[in-house]
Amino acid sequence: ALGFLDECTGLVDYIACHKKSEATTARLRYESNHARHGKVKLYRLDNAKEFTGTAFEADIIAAGIGLEFSAPNAHHQLYMERAWRSTMTIARAMMRHADLPKPFWSYALGVAFYLRNHVISGARSASPIELVTGRAPNIGILRVFGCTAYANIPCDHNPALADTSVKGIFVGYSARSNTWLIYNPVSKRILHTNAATFDETSFIGRHIVG
C-alpha cells in the first residue's frame, strides 16, 4: 500500500498496491479521490527506488507538482512514516480484539485510517476531516471493528416469512457513501448498508471465518 498524509490538516489516506510499479497509478487515484479538496502542491517522499529517477518522479514533475526527498535512511523526517506506524498499531490491535484472520487486514487498516481522520489529535483544533471539509464529522456512525452486525433486508427484496436481516461482521465504512461495510460469512461478500443493528460485545468472526 502507498500512504499519503496532508501535512496541513493531518488527513491520511492509503491506496492499495500489489506491486511497487503501481505507485503512479496509486498517486493518480489519490489525487482523483481528493480533487474536491484542492490540487496537490508538493509531494515529500523517501528515497525508495520506485520513486527516484523513474517514471513516477517524471510524471509528478510533468504535472507541475513540487517534489522533495528526505535524506537517505532518514524516515523520521517524513510525517507519513510516523502516521503509518501508529495506524498499523491501531489496526493490529483491532484485528487481535476481533480475532479475525489475515484476509481482513486491509479492512482493519481502512478503519484505523478512518478513525485517525475523525478524531482531534496533536495541536490541531479540529479533526483532519473537519479541517478539510469545514464540517464536523458524524461520529454517531462509529462502531466496534469486527463486532456482530445484522444488516436489514428491504421489504421489497424479502419474501414473506423470510429472515428480515443478514447476520455478519462489521468491517468498516464505505469511502463513497455514508454506509457501513458488513461481511456476510455465508455468501462471503461485503454488504453496503445504512440500516443495521450491532452487538458490540459479540465477535463471531473467530467462530465462522476460516
C-alpha positions as CSV (number, residue, x, y, z in Angstrom):
1,A,0.0,0.0,0.0
2,L,1.1,3.6,-0.6
3,G,0.3,6.1,2.2
4,F,-0.5,9.8,1.8
5,L,-0.6,12.5,4.5
6,D,-1.7,16.1,4.1
7,E,0.7,18.0,6.4
8,C,-1.6,21.0,6.7
9,T,-4.7,19.1,8.0
10,G,-3.3,15.7,9.1
11,L,-5.7,13.9,6.8
12,V,-4.2,10.4,6.0
13,D,-5.2,8.0,3.2
14,Y,-3.7,4.9,1.6
15,I,-4.1,3.3,-1.8
16,A,-3.7,-0.5,-2.1
17,C,-0.8,-1.6,-4.4
18,H,0.1,-5.1,-5.3
19,K,3.4,-4.1,-6.9
20,K,5.8,-1.2,-6.5
21,S,5.4,-0.4,-10.2
22,E,1.8,0.6,-9.4
23,A,2.9,3.7,-7.5
24,T,2.0,6.1,-10.2
25,T,-1.5,4.6,-10.6
26,A,-1.9,4.9,-6.8
27,R,-0.9,8.5,-6.8
28,L,-3.3,9.4,-9.6
29,R,-6.1,7.6,-7.8
30,Y,-5.3,9.5,-4.6
31,E,-5.4,12.8,-6.5
32,S,-8.7,11.9,-8.1
33,N,-10.3,10.9,-4.7
34,H,-9.3,14.2,-3.2
35,A,-9.7,16.5,-6.2
36,R,-12.6,18.3,-4.5
37,H,-10.3,19.3,-1.6
38,G,-7.8,21.1,-3.9
39,K,-4.8,20.3,-6.0
40,V,-1.7,18.7,-4.5
41,K,1.1,21.3,-4.5
42,L,4.0,19.2,-3.3
43,Y,5.0,15.6,-2.5
44,R,7.6,14.8,0.1
45,L,9.0,11.3,-0.4
46,D,11.6,8.9,0.9
47,N,14.4,7.7,-1.3
48,A,12.8,4.4,-2.3
49,K,13.9,3.2,-5.7
50,E,10.4,3.2,-7.0
51,F,10.3,7.0,-6.5
52,T,13.7,8.3,-7.6
53,G,14.8,8.5,-11.2
54,T,11.7,6.8,-12.5
55,A,8.6,7.5,-14.5
56,F,6.9,8.2,-11.1
57,E,9.2,11.1,-10.5
58,A,9.0,12.3,-14.1
59,D,5.2,12.2,-14.1
60,I,4.9,14.3,-10.9
61,I,7.3,17.0,-12.3
62,A,5.4,17.0,-15.6
63,A,2.1,17.6,-13.7
64,G,3.6,20.8,-12.2
65,I,3.7,19.4,-8.7
66,G,6.6,20.1,-6.4
67,L,8.8,17.2,-5.3
68,E,11.1,16.8,-2.2
69,F,13.0,13.8,-0.9
70,S,14.1,13.0,2.6
71,A,17.8,12.3,3.4
72,P,18.8,8.7,2.8
73,N,17.7,6.4,5.7
74,A,16.0,9.3,7.5
75,H,12.5,8.1,7.6
76,H,11.9,10.1,10.7
77,Q,11.8,13.2,8.5
78,L,8.5,12.1,7.0
79,Y,5.3,12.6,8.9
80,M,3.7,9.8,6.9
81,E,6.2,7.3,8.2
82,R,5.2,8.1,11.8
83,A,1.5,8.2,11.0
84,W,1.8,4.8,9.2
85,R,3.5,3.1,12.2
86,S,0.9,4.4,14.7
87,T,-2.0,3.5,12.3
88,M,-0.6,0.0,11.9
89,T,-0.5,-0.4,15.6
90,I,-4.2,0.5,15.9
91,A,-5.1,-1.9,13.1
92,R,-3.2,-4.7,14.7
93,A,-4.9,-4.2,18.0
94,M,-8.4,-4.2,16.3
95,M,-7.5,-7.4,14.4
96,R,-6.5,-9.1,17.6
97,H,-9.5,-7.9,19.6
98,A,-11.9,-9.2,16.9
99,D,-9.8,-12.3,16.3
100,L,-10.1,-12.1,12.6
101,P,-7.8,-13.8,10.1
102,K,-5.3,-12.0,7.8
103,P,-7.6,-11.6,4.8
104,F,-9.4,-8.9,6.9
105,W,-6.2,-6.9,7.5
106,S,-6.9,-4.3,4.7
107,Y,-10.3,-3.6,6.3
108,A,-8.8,-3.1,9.8
109,L,-6.2,-0.7,8.2
110,G,-9.0,1.2,6.5
111,V,-10.9,1.6,9.8
112,A,-7.8,2.7,11.6
113,F,-7.2,5.5,9.0
114,Y,-10.9,6.4,9.2
115,L,-10.7,6.8,13.0
116,R,-7.5,8.8,12.7
117,N,-9.1,11.2,10.3
118,H,-12.2,11.7,12.5
119,V,-10.6,12.5,15.9
120,I,-8.7,15.5,17.2
121,S,-5.0,14.9,17.9
122,G,-1.9,16.9,18.5
123,A,-2.1,20.7,18.4
124,R,-4.9,20.9,15.9
125,S,-8.2,22.4,17.0
126,A,-10.4,20.1,14.9
127,S,-10.2,16.6,13.3
128,P,-8.5,16.3,9.9
129,I,-11.7,15.6,8.1
130,E,-13.3,18.7,9.6
131,L,-10.3,20.9,8.6
132,V,-10.6,19.6,5.0
133,T,-14.4,19.7,4.6
134,G,-15.3,22.5,7.0
135,R,-17.9,20.3,8.6
136,A,-17.8,18.4,11.9
137,P,-17.7,14.6,11.3
138,N,-20.7,12.4,12.2
139,I,-19.1,10.2,14.9
140,G,-22.5,8.6,15.6
141,I,-21.9,6.0,13.0
142,L,-18.7,4.7,14.7
143,R,-18.9,1.0,15.6
144,V,-16.5,-1.5,17.1
145,F,-14.5,-3.2,14.4
146,G,-15.3,-6.9,14.0
147,C,-18.4,-6.9,16.1
148,T,-21.6,-8.8,15.1
149,A,-23.9,-6.9,12.8
150,Y,-27.4,-7.5,11.4
151,A,-27.9,-5.8,8.1
152,N,-31.6,-5.2,7.4
153,I,-33.2,-6.6,4.3
154,P,-35.5,-4.2,2.5
155,C,-39.1,-5.4,2.5
156,D,-39.4,-5.3,-1.3
157,H,-36.4,-7.8,-1.5
158,N,-37.7,-10.0,1.2
159,P,-40.2,-12.9,0.5
160,A,-42.9,-13.5,3.1
161,L,-41.7,-15.4,6.2
162,A,-38.1,-14.9,5.2
163,D,-35.4,-13.5,7.5
164,T,-35.6,-9.7,7.9
165,S,-31.8,-9.3,8.4
166,V,-28.5,-10.9,7.5
167,K,-26.0,-11.7,10.3
168,G,-22.5,-10.7,9.6
169,I,-19.3,-9.0,10.7
170,F,-18.8,-5.2,10.8
171,V,-15.6,-4.5,8.8
172,G,-15.6,-0.8,8.0
173,Y,-17.1,2.3,6.4
174,S,-17.7,3.0,2.7
175,A,-15.4,5.6,1.1
176,R,-18.1,6.5,-1.4
177,S,-21.3,6.6,0.6
178,N,-22.5,7.0,4.2
179,T,-22.8,3.3,4.7
180,W,-21.3,0.5,6.8
181,L,-19.5,-2.5,5.4
182,I,-20.7,-5.8,6.7
183,Y,-19.1,-9.1,5.7
184,N,-21.6,-11.9,5.0
185,P,-19.9,-15.2,6.0
186,V,-22.4,-17.2,4.1
187,S,-22.1,-15.5,0.7
188,K,-18.5,-14.3,1.5
189,R,-19.5,-10.9,0.2
190,I,-19.4,-7.4,1.6
191,L,-22.8,-5.7,2.1
192,H,-23.1,-1.9,2.0
193,T,-25.9,-0.7,4.2
194,N,-27.1,2.3,6.3
195,A,-29.7,0.1,8.1
196,A,-28.2,-2.3,10.6
197,T,-28.2,-3.3,14.2
198,F,-24.9,-4.0,16.1
199,D,-23.9,-6.1,19.1
200,E,-20.6,-4.5,20.0
201,T,-20.0,-7.1,22.7
202,S,-20.2,-10.1,20.3
203,F,-17.5,-11.2,17.9
204,I,-18.5,-14.1,15.8
205,G,-15.6,-13.9,13.3
206,R,-13.4,-16.2,15.4
207,H,-16.0,-18.9,15.1
208,I,-17.2,-18.7,11.5
209,V,-14.4,-17.3,9.4
210,G,-11.7,-19.8,8.4
